[in-house]
Amino acid sequence: MKLRLRQCWRFVLALPRVLPYKVRFARAVIRNRFRAPAILFRPRKPHFAHVIWKLCHEGGYRITTDPNAEAVLTFQFQDRTQKRDDPVLTQLAQTRWVVNLGVTDISKSRVDEAFHKVFGYSPVIDPRTYKGSYVRKSESNARHDGRILTQPSEPEPGYIYQKLIDTAGPDGRLQDLRLSVFGRAIAFAKIGYRHADEAFGERPQELVMVDPDSILSTDEKEKVLVVCDEMGLDFGELDALRDREDGRLYIVDVNDTPSGIYPDRGPAFRSKLTALSLAALRAELIDSERNQGQFDIPAVSDP
């Protein structure tokens, strides 16, 4: 009884966030002449907070986990740091492209391994010998539990230790970069501004959308996409920091199930972000050469 009440209460709380997208989905289906192409997600469906859930609703795409559905795109979707094998997805991958199938581990250490391999440097330090301020973070994704330390310490299991990257701008606020990747393109980027006491908070105080060319060099853009290849990432967002002292770019997080779109940033911001995201979803994923010819698919049993 308590579980049912809790589920009902969560449903009621989610309604204000869900209903506007259900309305947008209905409008998109009408614009599409009452057609709602399916996008297949395995082994789980995205949640209403996930970017891809919102894009499906904005674009009039039906979300399904049915492996026999005629889907215009197929995703591996697991909102967890280490992914579990899905036999159904493995079988589907024999006949179609599966977005993010190569993503198996997005722990901080795995991200640093890929970053170091491509860029040739790393923010990771040994906390027992490092001189200066450094950060201790959980290996798991989306914990936002960073802690600044100034004295040597013994490394703890489940944490990674990185030098403190100075990202302060002229106004003293910290700046973090979020790069949105669709296929082989960094479609757009966002700069988050936050006060020093909110350095590891979930949401920045201000968010600005920018052209990736304005914050990344050509060489950096190419290397970012190589890091994505190393991680197996076809769709997602990368968190990066630019060190004020050495000018270097540091990729510190990779998220294959990003949340966001941020309606509280205002309708103009949401509309622009949605339009850019939908265009990239269609051009770089749905209509990409890698995704063509995937409909001759044998029936698959879903355990």
C-alpha positions as CSV (number, residue, x, y, z in Angstrom):
1,M,0.0,0.0,0.0
2,K,2.8,2.4,0.9
3,L,4.6,1.6,-2.4
4,R,1.5,2.4,-4.4
5,L,0.9,5.7,-2.6
6,R,4.6,6.6,-3.2
7,Q,4.2,5.8,-6.9
8,C,1.0,7.8,-7.2
9,W,2.6,10.8,-5.4
10,R,5.6,10.6,-7.8
11,F,3.2,10.5,-10.7
12,V,1.4,13.6,-9.5
13,L,4.7,15.5,-8.9
14,A,5.9,14.6,-12.4
15,L,2.7,15.8,-14.2
16,P,3.7,19.5,-14.6
17,R,6.9,18.4,-16.3
18,V,5.4,15.6,-18.4
19,L,2.1,17.1,-19.7
20,P,3.7,19.9,-21.8
21,Y,5.8,17.4,-23.7
22,K,2.7,15.1,-24.2
23,V,1.0,18.1,-25.8
24,R,4.1,18.8,-28.0
25,F,4.1,15.1,-29.0
26,A,0.5,15.3,-30.1
27,R,1.2,18.4,-32.1
28,A,4.2,16.8,-33.8
29,V,2.2,13.7,-34.7
30,I,-0.4,15.9,-36.3
31,R,2.2,17.8,-38.2
32,N,3.6,14.5,-39.4
33,R,0.2,13.5,-40.8
34,F,-0.5,11.3,-37.8
35,R,2.6,9.3,-38.2
36,A,4.8,8.5,-35.2
37,P,8.0,6.7,-36.2
38,A,9.4,4.6,-33.4
39,I,12.8,4.9,-31.7
40,L,13.9,1.7,-29.9
41,F,15.6,1.8,-26.6
42,R,17.1,-1.2,-24.9
43,P,17.1,-2.4,-22.2
44,R,15.3,0.6,-20.6
45,K,13.2,3.5,-21.7
46,P,14.5,7.0,-21.0
47,H,12.9,9.0,-18.2
48,F,11.1,12.3,-18.6
49,A,14.2,14.2,-17.4
50,H,16.4,12.8,-20.1
51,V,17.2,14.9,-23.2
52,I,16.4,12.1,-25.6
53,W,12.9,11.6,-24.0
54,K,12.2,15.2,-24.6
55,L,13.5,15.2,-28.1
56,C,11.3,12.2,-29.0
57,H,8.3,14.0,-27.8
58,E,9.2,17.3,-29.5
59,G,9.8,15.4,-32.8
60,G,6.8,13.1,-32.6
61,Y,8.9,9.9,-32.2
62,R,7.3,7.0,-30.3
63,I,9.4,5.5,-27.6
64,T,9.5,1.7,-27.5
65,T,11.4,-1.3,-26.1
66,D,9.9,-3.8,-28.4
67,P,12.8,-5.4,-30.4
68,N,10.5,-6.3,-33.3
69,A,9.3,-2.7,-33.8
70,E,10.3,-1.1,-37.1
71,A,12.4,1.6,-35.5
72,V,14.1,4.5,-37.3
73,L,16.8,4.4,-34.7
74,T,18.0,2.1,-32.0
75,F,19.7,3.1,-28.7
76,Q,21.5,1.3,-26.0
77,F,20.0,3.1,-23.0
78,Q,21.2,2.4,-19.4
79,D,21.4,5.3,-16.9
80,R,24.2,3.7,-15.0
81,T,28.0,4.0,-14.8
82,Q,28.8,0.4,-15.8
83,K,26.5,-1.1,-18.4
84,R,25.0,-4.6,-18.3
85,D,24.8,-6.9,-21.2
86,D,21.5,-7.1,-23.0
87,P,21.2,-10.3,-25.2
88,V,18.4,-8.8,-27.2
89,L,20.5,-5.7,-28.0
90,T,23.5,-7.9,-28.9
91,Q,21.3,-9.8,-31.4
92,L,19.8,-6.6,-32.9
93,A,23.4,-5.2,-33.4
94,Q,24.1,-7.9,-35.9
95,T,21.6,-6.3,-38.4
96,R,21.5,-2.6,-37.4
97,W,23.5,0.3,-36.0
98,V,22.9,0.7,-32.3
99,V,23.7,4.1,-30.9
100,N,26.1,4.1,-27.9
101,L,26.5,0.3,-28.1
102,G,30.2,0.7,-27.5
103,V,29.6,2.6,-24.2
104,T,30.3,0.1,-21.4
105,D,31.8,2.2,-18.7
106,I,31.6,5.9,-18.0
107,S,33.4,6.0,-14.7
108,K,35.8,8.9,-14.1
109,S,38.8,6.6,-14.4
110,R,37.6,5.3,-17.8
111,V,37.0,8.8,-19.1
112,D,40.5,9.9,-17.9
113,E,42.0,6.8,-19.6
114,A,40.4,7.8,-23.0
115,F,41.2,11.5,-22.5
116,H,44.9,10.8,-21.6
117,K,45.3,8.5,-24.6
118,V,44.0,11.1,-27.1
119,F,45.2,14.4,-25.6
120,G,48.5,13.2,-24.0
121,Y,48.0,14.8,-20.6
122,S,45.7,14.2,-17.6
123,P,44.4,16.0,-14.5
124,V,44.7,12.9,-12.4
125,I,47.2,13.1,-9.5
126,D,48.5,10.9,-6.7
127,P,46.9,12.4,-3.5
128,R,49.7,11.0,-1.4
129,T,52.4,13.1,-2.9
130,Y,50.6,16.0,-4.8
131,K,51.5,19.5,-3.6
132,G,48.6,22.0,-3.8
133,S,44.9,21.9,-4.0
134,Y,43.2,18.9,-5.6
135,V,39.7,17.4,-6.0
136,R,38.3,14.1,-4.8
137,K,35.3,12.8,-6.8
138,S,33.2,9.7,-6.9
139,E,33.9,7.3,-9.8
140,S,30.2,7.0,-10.4
141,N,28.3,9.2,-12.7
142,A,26.2,12.2,-11.6
143,R,27.1,12.2,-7.9
144,H,28.2,15.9,-7.8
145,D,30.2,15.0,-4.6
146,G,33.5,16.7,-5.5
147,R,35.5,17.8,-2.5
148,I,38.5,20.1,-2.5
149,L,41.5,18.9,-0.5
150,T,44.7,20.7,0.3
151,Q,46.7,18.1,2.3
152,P,48.1,14.7,1.2
153,S,45.7,11.8,1.8
154,E,45.5,8.1,1.2
155,P,43.4,7.3,-1.9
156,E,40.0,5.7,-1.1
157,P,38.4,3.0,-3.2
158,G,35.6,4.4,-5.5
159,Y,37.1,7.8,-5.9
160,I,39.4,9.6,-8.4
161,Y,41.8,12.4,-7.5
162,Q,42.4,15.3,-9.9
163,K,44.3,18.6,-9.8
164,L,42.1,21.6,-9.0
165,I,41.5,23.2,-12.4
166,D,41.1,26.9,-12.3
167,T,38.3,28.0,-14.5
168,A,37.5,31.4,-13.1
169,G,36.5,34.1,-15.6
170,P,37.1,37.8,-15.4
171,D,34.0,38.2,-13.1
172,G,35.4,35.5,-10.7
173,R,32.7,33.0,-11.6
174,L,33.7,29.5,-12.5
175,Q,33.0,28.3,-16.1
176,D,32.4,24.8,-17.1
177,L,31.8,23.6,-20.7
178,R,29.2,21.0,-21.9
179,L,29.7,19.7,-25.4
180,S,26.7,18.0,-27.1
181,V,27.7,15.2,-29.4
182,F,25.5,13.7,-32.1
183,G,27.2,11.1,-34.3
184,R,30.3,12.7,-35.8
185,A,29.4,16.3,-34.8
186,I,29.7,18.5,-31.8
187,A,26.3,20.1,-32.6
188,F,26.6,22.9,-30.0
189,A,28.1,23.7,-26.6
190,K,27.0,25.4,-23.4
191,I,29.0,27.4,-20.9
192,G,27.8,27.1,-17.4
193,Y,28.6,29.9,-14.9
194,R,28.6,29.2,-11.2
195,H,29.9,30.7,-8.0
196,A,32.9,29.1,-6.3
197,D,30.8,27.8,-3.4
198,E,28.6,25.9,-6.0
199,A,31.6,24.4,-7.9
200,F,30.2,20.9,-7.7
201,G,26.5,21.7,-7.8
202,E,24.1,19.9,-10.2
203,R,23.0,23.1,-12.0
204,P,24.9,26.3,-12.9
205,Q,23.5,29.7,-12.0
206,E,23.6,30.8,-15.6
207,L,23.8,28.8,-18.8
208,V,24.7,30.2,-22.3
209,M,24.6,28.3,-25.6
210,V,27.6,28.9,-27.9
211,D,29.1,27.7,-31.1
212,P,31.7,25.1,-30.4
213,D,34.1,26.9,-32.8
214,S,34.1,29.8,-30.3
215,I,35.5,27.8,-27.4
216,L,37.4,24.9,-29.1
217,S,40.3,24.9,-31.6
218,T,40.1,22.7,-34.7
219,D,42.6,20.3,-33.2
220,E,40.6,20.1,-30.0
221,K,37.3,19.4,-31.8
222,E,39.0,16.6,-33.7
223,K,40.4,15.1,-30.5
224,V,37.1,15.4,-28.6
225,L,35.5,13.2,-31.3
226,V,38.4,10.7,-31.0
227,V,37.7,10.6,-27.2
228,C,34.1,9.8,-28.1
229,D,35.3,7.0,-30.3
230,E,37.4,5.6,-27.5
231,M,34.4,5.7,-25.2
232,G,32.0,4.2,-27.8
233,L,29.9,7.4,-27.6
234,D,27.6,8.3,-30.5
235,F,25.2,10.5,-28.6
236,G,25.7,12.3,-25.3
237,E,27.4,15.2,-23.6
238,L,30.9,15.7,-22.4
239,D,31.8,17.9,-19.4
240,A,35.0,19.8,-20.0
241,L,37.1,22.5,-18.2
242,R,39.5,25.1,-19.5
243,D,42.4,25.7,-17.1
244,R,43.0,29.5,-16.8
245,E,46.7,28.9,-16.0
246,D,47.9,26.5,-18.7
247,G,45.0,27.1,-21.2
248,R,44.5,23.4,-21.7
249,L,41.2,21.7,-22.2
250,Y,40.3,18.8,-19.8
251,I,37.4,16.4,-20.4
252,V,36.3,15.3,-17.0
253,D,33.0,13.5,-17.6
254,V,31.1,11.7,-20.3
255,N,27.3,11.2,-20.1
256,D,25.5,8.9,-22.6
257,T,22.1,9.5,-20.9
258,P,22.1,13.3,-20.4
259,S,19.4,15.2,-18.7
260,G,18.4,18.8,-19.4
261,I,16.8,21.3,-21.9
262,Y,16.1,23.5,-18.9
263,P,12.6,25.1,-19.3
264,D,13.4,27.4,-16.5
265,R,16.0,29.2,-18.7
266,G,13.1,30.7,-20.7
267,P,11.1,29.8,-23.8
268,A,13.7,31.4,-26.2
269,F,16.5,29.3,-24.8
270,R,14.4,26.1,-24.8
271,S,13.2,26.6,-28.3
272,K,16.7,27.3,-29.7
273,L,18.2,24.3,-27.9
274,T,15.4,22.0,-28.9
275,A,15.6,23.1,-32.6
276,L,19.4,22.5,-32.7
277,S,19.0,19.2,-31.0
278,L,16.3,17.9,-33.2
279,A,18.1,18.9,-36.3
280,A,21.2,17.2,-35.1
281,L,19.3,14.1,-34.1
282,R,17.8,13.7,-37.5
283,A,20.9,14.7,-39.6
284,E,23.6,13.0,-37.6
285,L,21.8,9.9,-36.3
286,I,18.4,9.1,-37.9
287,D,19.5,10.0,-41.5
288,S,23.2,9.2,-41.1
289,E,24.8,6.7,-43.5
290,R,25.5,4.4,-40.5
291,N,21.8,4.1,-39.8
292,Q,20.6,3.2,-43.3
293,G,19.2,-0.1,-44.5
294,Q,18.3,-1.4,-41.0
295,F,14.7,-2.5,-41.6
296,D,15.4,-6.0,-42.9
297,I,15.3,-7.3,-39.3
298,P,14.5,-10.9,-38.2
299,A,12.1,-11.3,-35.3
300,V,13.8,-11.3,-31.9
301,S,12.5,-12.9,-28.7
302,D,12.3,-10.6,-25.8
303,P,13.1,-12.5,-22.5
